[in-house]
């Protein structure tokens, strides 16, 4: 089988989804080849960019090899100003090349003029005209070469983000024309969300042979003619270019669970989609990490990235008791465990550099309406305990939920200012209501971005706080508060939380 991770996503770590699938397929004695077309495709475009003659573009081109090399060394991350310049220059080359194809292209995104990833008709059109895709010169050569070398019985494409959708379908269209008898399987996070949407009706018949929701190991083993055995398999990164990612050493992504163990927050797509919570036992996780450290030699990974929606308390306790020998970071749920100073210090000794925390709001009534199950007193204690232990925090805030107005948003501003010394990074988001949200039937709704594949619905805010007013508040008031502005300035451009731990 050939498993493909398509452009465009942040190319700073290997794709965990296809590595997990590869572990299961290889664990059943079946062959599997991995292709990170995202990393390869971006490097392909960067090697022959289309640039203007302005000073910035010329400098970016002149310094490209040095900047690329620097992004892969730890020294650059010790100088935030130099880091910002290197990222901006490399990104400039992609931006300029994208403009020649009438699209907004960056190290983290892909938006094609006149093509919406929320429209199945547009994606089918991308499949019908693969040569129009900017990555076509890359994949039209790379895919036939790999297929000739490996003779796969099946092609799998992992589609996780909207920014990957146009090229995913261009690749699928190319493959279907060149190899009409070769089945194509589509899976990944975005596909799972599509299939679990209440309005899903498959528009891709004839192009995509199988669409899979959720974990695809069992389905793929069966499609390959194997007998599936429901036992744990360690992810396999063999065949991926582990030294080529845009990071100062290998970032090893690992998911110890899927779904969310809390699963009550009204705003969360996990709840709206009904995704079950499945956890790998902590002892098995530790064994996997020890195995992966050996499998990714020479040298140990620079950082371990837990992909869980929230690293469970049981796993954190296991990591504190038996450190994995790697620095690590990931999402965690604010809980009494993290308010314990002794435990936070043990967590720091285990290698924890940074925790991403979904604070969402600094107003208790809003948290209660969200069903967060947290109170501001606990949140304050957690922030203080982590800061004293030397663990950085990446705090996520969500504005515009149905229970929030400008008054409550200003209380969030006050809470952040009050605790700014314990907040290392901030992520600000405007609320999008999932189409399957329990709150959706309670508000007046309308089409959001348009397109039959949209996962969100627009709504009339019960308190009259429009998205335009929310953005005005964020831009003109929230972001201009001096203490908050200093926090926001620390955020690594484009790579954001994926590189943030290297600056802690």
N, C-alpha and C positions, 0 to 999 in steps of 0.2 A: 504494500500500500504506500502511496505517496501522500503525506500530510503537509498542507501548505498553510502558512501564516501570511496573509496578504498585506500590502501597503494600504493606508498609512497609519501607523501608531508610533509611539515613542520607542525608539530603537536603543534603549539603554539596558535591556535585559532580555534573555531568551524567552520565547513564548511558552508559558507554563502549560497551557491547554494541550497543545500537540505533544509536549513532553510527557504529560500524564497519559494520554492515549497511547503513545509509543511504548510506555512502560507496560501497559496492559497487553498490547498486541504482541510485543516481544516476549512478554511473560507467558504467553500461550503458544510460543514456538513459531510465531508467524513473522514474516519479514515486513519491515517498515522503514521508509526513508523520510527524513524531515527536511523541509525547505522553509527557511525564514526569508520569504520573498520581500518582507517589509524592510529588513536591514539591507539585504542585497540590492533591492530596488532603489532605495534611497542612495546608497553608495554608488550605484550605477549612474544615477542622474548627477550626483555631485562630481563624478569623474569627468563629465563633459557638459558643464552647465551652459545655459544661454544667459549671458549677462549683459547689462548695460555698460556704458562707458563712464558712469559717474564715479566719483572718488571712492565711495563706500564699496561699490561692487568690485572695482579694481583691487582695492585692498583685500577684500574677502577672498578673491581668487588667488592673489599673490600669497596670502598666508594660509591657504586652505589646508595643506598637508601638515603644517605646524599646528594649526588649531585642532585638527582631527587627532593628531598624536597627543596633544595636551589634554584633550577631553578624556583620554584613556590613562592619564597619570594623576596621582594624588596631589602633586604639587600645585596644579591649576586650582584646585578646590580650596587651597589655603589663601587664595587671593580672589575674593568675590568680584572685584572690578575686572580683573583679567578674565575670569570665568564668563562674566556677562558679555564681554567683548567677543570672546571666542565663540560662544553660542550664537550671538547675534550675527557674526560674520558667516558662520556655516549656514545658519538659517537664511541669510540673505541670498545665498546661492540657490537654495531651493525656491525661495520666493520668486526670484527673477526668472528662473527656468519655468516655473508654473505659469507666470504671466504670459509667456509665449504660447501657452496652450489654453489661455482664458480661464484659468483656475487659480484659486487661492491655495497655495501649497506651502506647508511648513514642516518642521521636524515633528509636529504633533497633530497636524490636521490636513484635510483635503476637502475642498469645496469647489465643485465644478459648476461654472456658469451654465444655467439652463438645464441642469440635471440635479434632481433631488433624491437623496438616498431614502426619503420617506415615501417615494412613489414607486410602486412596482412597475408601472409602465416605463418610467425613466430607467430603472435598472435593467429591464428587458431590452430597452433601446441600447444601453451600454453593452449588453451581451451581443447584440446584433452588429455593433460597430466596434469591435475590440481594438482595431488599429487606431481609433481616435483617442485611446487612452494614453496618457503620457508615459506609462510604464510599458507600453506594448513592445518597443524595441528590446527591452530587457526580457520580458516573459516569453515573447515569441521565439527567442533563441534558447533561453534557459529551460523551459518546460519540455520541449522536444528532446533536448539532450538528456535530461534526467529520465524521461520516459523510455528512451532508447536504452539507457544504461541499466535501468532497474526493472523494466517490464511490469509495472504495477497492475494489479487486477482491479484497483479501486483508487479514485482520487478523493481525498477529503480536504475541505477548505474550512478553516476556523475563522468565522466572522463574528467579531466581538463589538466593534464600534461602527458608528455611522460613517466615519472617515475611511473605513475599509471597504464599504459597500460598493462604490463605483468600480474599483479595480477588481474586487472579487467577481463581479458579474462580467466584467470585460474578460477576465481570465477564464471564467466558466464558458462564455460564448466561444472563445478561441478553442478551448479544449473540445467542446462539443462539435465544432466544425472539423477539427483536425482528427479527432479520435471519437467518432460517434458511438462506438461500441463500448467505450470506457465509462463506467458509471461514475457519477459525481455525487458526493455526499456533502451536505452543507450543515454545519453545526456551529457551536460557539454561543457566547452570551447574548448577542443581539438576536440570533436566530431563535434561541430559547424564549426570549421575550416576545418575539413575533408569534411563535406557536402557542404561547400561553395567553395571548391576548384574546379577549372574548369575541372579537370581531374577525379572528383569523380565518382566511379561506385561501388555500395555497394558489398563488398566481403564477408559480414558476414551473408547473408541469411541462415536461418536454425539454426543459433546460437542466433542471436539478432533479436527479433521480430519487434522492432521499434527503429529507430535512429531519434533523434530530434535535430534540429538546433535552436539555439537561445532560448528565453524564452519558457519553456515547460509547463507552468501552464495550458493553455487552453487545450492542447493535453492530458495531464494527467487526467484532470477532465473528459473529454469526454471518455477516455479509461476506467475510473472507473465507467462510466455509469451516470455521473452527468450532469446537465445543467450548462454551464459556464456563469457567469455574469461578464462582464468586469469592475470590480471595484477594487480599490486598496486594497490589503491585507497586513497587517504587517507581516514581517517574524516571524516564530515561532521556537524557539530553544528548546522547551520543549522535553525532552527525551534525550538530549545530555549531556555528563558528564562535565558540565561547570567548575567544580573545578579541573579537572584533566589535563588540558592543560599545556604545558611547557612554562609558562609565570608567572610573579609575579602578578597574578590576572587575571580576565577574560578580554581578548581582544575581544571586540564586533565588528565583521565585518558587514558592512552595505553598500549596493550599492544604491546611490541616482540617478543613471542614468546608462544606458548601451550605448555602442557606444562612440563616441567622438564628442563634439560640434564643434571642429575645423575641423577635418576629411579632411585635405588637405595634410598632410605630406606624401611624396612619399614612404618613407621607412616603413610605418605603416601597419601592417596586417589588422587593422580595415578598412582602405580605400580599401586595396586589396580585402577583403572579402565582401565589400559593406554592412557592418553592419549599420543599421540605428541608429540615436541618439534618445533615449527616456529618458525623464527626469521626475522624480517625483517632483511635486511642492514643493518648500522649506517649506511651511507651513505644508504639509503632512509629510515631512521628520522630522521636529521638533516634530510633534505629535507622529510619530513612535518611535523616540528616547526616548521620555518621557515614552511611553508605555513599551518599551524594558527594560528601567532602572528598572521599577517596576517588570517586568516579570522575570528578572534574579537575583532577590534578593535571599538570604541574601547578603547584601553589594552591592555597586554599581560597575559596571565594572571599571577595572583599566585603560582602554584605549579604545577609539572608533577608529576603522579603516575604513575610507572611501575607498571603493574599486573602485570608479569611475576612468576611464581613465584620467579624469581631473575634479576635483570638480569645478562646475560652479561658475562664479562670483556672480550670484544671490544667490546661496546657501551660499557662503562665507559671503555675506552681511547679509543674514538672521541669520547666526550663530553669527556674530559680534553683531548684534542688539539684539538677544535673545540667549545667550549662553546656550548650552545643559546641562551644569552641569557635563560634562565629558571632560577630556583631550582627544585630538584627533590628528590624522595625516592622510595624504593621498596625492595623486598626485594632482598637480595643474599646470595649464598652465601659463607660464610667461606672465604677462599682465600689462598694466599701473596701474590697481588697486593695484597690489602688489608693485608698486613703490611709493605708498603713505604711508609715514611713520605713519601718524595718523591712517590710516586703518590697517596697520600691527600691530600696538600696540593694536587696538581694537580686532584684530584677535587673538593675544596672550592672551588677557583677556578672550576671548571666550573659551580658553582651547587648542588652537593650539600649539602643542609642536614641530612639524616637518612637513615640506612640501617636497615632492619629486618632483623634477623639471627636465624635459627633456631638458637640455641645448644642448646636442648632439655634438655641435662643437663650438670652439672659433674663427672661421673664418667666416666672414660675407658672402663670396661668397658661402660657403658650405651650410650655413643656407638658403640662397636664393634658391639654387638649390634644397634643400629639401622641399621647400614651407612651411617653419616653420612660416613665418609671424612675425618674431621677429628680432630686431637688437641688436647688442652687447651693445650699449649705454643703452638701456632699461634693458637688462639683468644685467648689472653692477649696475644700480640703484635698481633693485629688490633685488639682493643679499645684497646690503648695507642696504636697508630698513628692510629686514627680520632680518639681524644680529643685527641691532640696537634695534629691537623690542624684541629680545630674542627668535626668532623662528629658530630652527635648519633647515639645508637644507641637502637633500640627492640628489646629482647631478648626472644625468645620461649622460654619454658621449658615442658616437657611432662612431667608427673608420672604415674606409674602404668603405664608400659610393662612388658611381661612380664619384662624383665631387671632392673627396678628394685625395690628394697625401701626401707624407711625408712632403712636405713644409707646407701644410695647417694643418696637424696634429701637427707640431711643433708650429704653432700659437695657437692651442688649448692648448698645454702645457703652452705657455707663458701666455695665458689668465687665466688659472687656478692658476698659480703661482702668478700672479698679484692680484688675488682676493681670495687667499687661506684662509685669515682670516675670510671670510664670507661663507666658504664652510665647512660643518661639516663632511659629508661623501661623498664618490665617488663610482659610479658603472661604470666600464669600459666594453664595449661590442664591439665585432667585427660584422660588418654588415652582416646579412643574407638577401638575396633578396627573398621576397615572390613570389611564382609562379605566382600570379595574379597581381604583381606590374605593374604600368604603365610603369616603366623603363625596365621591363624584355624584351620586344620585341626589345629594342634599343641596346642590348649588346649580345655578343656571349655567349651562355649558355651551360652548361653541367650538368650531374647528380651530385647532391650534396652529401648527405650521402648515397644515394641509398635507394630503397624501394618505393613501390607504394603509401605509405601514407605520403611521405615527403611533407612538406608545403613550402619548400624553394628550390631555384635553385642556383647552382654555376654559376659564370659568369667570363668572362675575363675582368679584370679591365681596363677601358679605359685609365687610366694613368699608367698602368703596376705595380700597387701596390698590390702584392699578399698577401694572408692571412698570409703566413709565414713571410713576411717582416713586416706586421702590428704587429704581435705578437712579433717579435724581437724588434721593436721600443718600444712597450709597456713595455716589460720586461727589456730591457737594457738601455732605455733612460727615458721614461715617469715615470715609477714607482720608478726609482732611484733618481729622483729629490727630495731633502730633504723635501721641503714643502709638496709635493704631497705624499711622503712616510709616513709622519706623519698623513695625512688625511686617507690614506688607512689603516693604523694600527688601527684606531679607529673602523673600521667596525666589528660588532659582527660576529664571525665565524659561518658559516652554516646558522644561522637564519637571518643574514644581516639586511635588512630594517624592517623585522618583529619585531625585538627587539630593533632597533636603538633608538626609541623614549624614551626608558627607560634609556638611557645613556645621555640624553640631560639635 
